[in-house]
Structures are given as structure tokens and as C-alpha cells.
Amino acid sequence: MFEALLQQTEAAAPALEPSAAAALAVGLAAFGAGYAERGIGAAAMGAIAEDNSLFVNGLILTVLPETLVILALVVVFLV
């Protein structure tokens, strides 16, 4: 009884095309990185203003969220 019902239904289509999903992933990753850099950049500039030796630490912490966008771009090229 259930086997006949399962055979009659068609497979569901994906909600997004793969290229649209990849573009959405890159856009959301870029938005998230920008949101994270907002607070990190302000804190890093404050720390550097007080102590110049913290420049490298501030630079690394500021650039770190951008790796999310780079990894999202890798996903785009894999799709």
C-alpha cells in the first residue's frame, strides 16, 4: 500500500540552484566578516594607540575574519 504511494511521488527539486547557493554563501560570509571586523578593528586601533608593539597582534586579529570569505570563495569554485 505505502510502496505504491512512494513510487508515485516525484523527487523534490532543490530550493536554490547551486550557483545561487554559492553566491548566497559568499555574500553571507562577507557580511559576517565585515560585522566581525567592525568590533575587532576598533579594539585593535585602541590597543595600538596605547602600545605600538601590539600592531602585529591587531593586524592579525583584524585580518582573521577575512579568511571566512576566502573559504567561501573556495566553496564557489568547488560547486
Residue, then its C-alpha position, 0 to 999 in steps of 0.5 A: m500500500f505505502e510502496a505504491l504511494l512512494q513510487q508515485t511521488e516525484a523527487a523534490a527539486p532543490a530550493l536554490e540552484p547551486s550557483a545561487a547557493a554559492a553566491l548566497a554563501v559568499g555574500l553571507a560570509a562577507f557580511g559576517a566578516g565585515y560585522a566581525e571586523r567592525g568590533i575587532g578593528a576598533a579594539a585593535m586601533g585602541a590597543i595600538a594607540e596605547d602600545n605600538s608593539l601590539f600592531v602585529n597582534g591587531l593586524i592579525l586579529t583584524v585580518l582573521p575574519e577575512t579568511l571566512v570569505i576566502l573559504a567561501l570563495v573556495v566553496v564557489f569554485l568547488v560547486 
